[in-house]
Amino acid sequence: MGSAIPLQEVRVIGVCSEKSKGKWEKIQKNQSMTRQSHGGAFLRIATIDIGYGHSGIAKMNSSRLEQYDSEVITNNSGIACAFVKYWNADGYNGGNFTYENDTINGVYATKSTRLLIQS
């Protein structure tokens, strides 16, 4: 059995909120801001880690967020290759979201992403 795949990339893949009526806005690779307005009583953000990283740190307007759920994505051989993490930003009406993580193996490297969430 080989070693874990080093962390290759992190990015935001979705944003969901009261303003979007609970529907997820899909975030494209290299998209710098949401196309829709978000905020209200609930605001949730999904990130993906391609490869193996630590827990990761997500922030909204420099305040740390709590992860509330996660999913493992496996390849055709059933080996985990990516991890989707869901972050709770309830109560925020848009703002600057940042996420960063470090690889758990190989050369030490921090990967990061950011998204301007429109209010």
Order of alpha helices (4+ residues) and beta strands (2+ residues): beta-beta-beta-beta-beta-beta-beta-beta-beta
